[in-house]
C-alpha cells in the first residue's frame, strides 16, 4: 500500500492511475465503462464469496467497491473525462461490512476530484444517445445492469488498448508482484515444515 491510500487497498499513488487512464483514453474513439463487478453467490443470493474487483477496473485506479465502475471518455487526461461511479453507502452496509470510505478519500487515492464521483444509477443519463462500450468481469448482476443500459461489448481493438497498457509493469506493479511472491514462498515453506497432520 502507498502512503496516500488511507484505508483503501490501493497499490499506487493517484497520479499513476491518472496516467494509466489517460493512456487508455488516448486510443479511444468512444466512451468506455470498466466495471468492478459484484460478489458472486455461493449457494444462494445472500451467501456471497469475498468480493474482488475486476483487474482492469483496479488497474485504472478503482477502489475495491462492489458495483463500482469507471467511465473513461476519449481524450481524457486521466482526471477530466474520467468519472467514477460507486454505490452510495447506506446504514446496512455500515452495520454488516463496516464504514465505507468517504468520497474525498476515494478521490485522493484514485487521482480524481470528489466532484467526479457519481452513483451508478446516473450512468444511463450520462450515456444517453451515445454508443458506449464496456469491459466487465463475468458477473450476473453487472451483466444485467449492462443489459438495461444497452452498452456494447468492447471491440477487440478496444480491449487490446487495456492489454497493451498492462503488458509493461511499473514500479508499483512490480512491488505488488514481489509482495505476492514473498507471501507464496512463506506459505510453501510453512507447508513443507508440516508433518502431514495439518498442524504446524
PyMOL commands that set and color helices and strands:
alter all, ss='L'
color gray80, all
select helices_A, chain A and resi 3-5+14-25+55-59+91-97+103-110+114-116+120-126+140-149+156-167+171-193
alter helices_A, ss='H'
color red, helices_A
select strands_A, chain A and resi 32-35+69-72+82-85+117-118+133-135+152-153
alter strands_A, ss='S'
color yellow, strands_A
deselect
rebuild
show_as cartoon
